[in-house]
């Protein structure tokens, strides 16, 4: 197992709002549900996230961790 969390949800990146340090990434989840994650800008760029990308949302405690495989 690569991640410490066990709950995964398939989602699509809906929007990305980049700030100087942090970024807000919003996701569409099926059935129609919206989720969001606050990431560092560096993480968004490292994952090369773009609107429309398919990702896995790994949920652990209060964190939503996008994983692009």
N, C-alpha and C positions, 0 to 999 in steps of 0.2 A: 504494500500500500504506500503510495507516494505522499498522501496527505493524512493528517491526523484526524480529520473529520470524516464521518461516514455518510452523511446526507448529501445527495447530489440532485440537482435539478437542471434539466436542459433548458437553455434560454437563448434569446437572441438579443444582441446589443441594440438598444433603441436610440440612445443618444449619449454623447460624451461632452461634458463641460469642463474644459481644462483651465485651471488656475495657475498661479506661479509655482505653487508647491503641491497642492492637492487637486484631484480630478473627481468629478461626480459622474459615474457611469450608471445609466438606467437600462433595465432589461425588460423584455417581454417574456413571460413564462406561459406555457400551455398547461392547463386551460387558461384563458385570458386572465392573467394576474401580472401585476407590475412589481418589480423589486429593484432596489438600488444598492450601490456599493460606493463608498468613498475610498479612493485609492490615491497613492502618491502619483504625481505626474510621471515620474520615472517608471513606475509599475505599468501604467497605461501604455507608455511608449515601449517598454520592454516586451509586453505581451502583444504589441502591435495591434491593439484593439481598434476596430473600425465599426461604424454603424452597419448592421446586417450580419456581423460575424456570429457564428454559432459557438456557444461556450457552455461549459458545465459550471453551475454555481455550487460551490462546496460550502455548506453551512455548518458552522461550529459556534456554539454559544451565540453571541450577538454579532458575529462577523459573517459577512458574505464574501467568499473568496472566488473571483472568476478564474477559471482554469481553461486555457486554450490549448488543446492537444492536436 
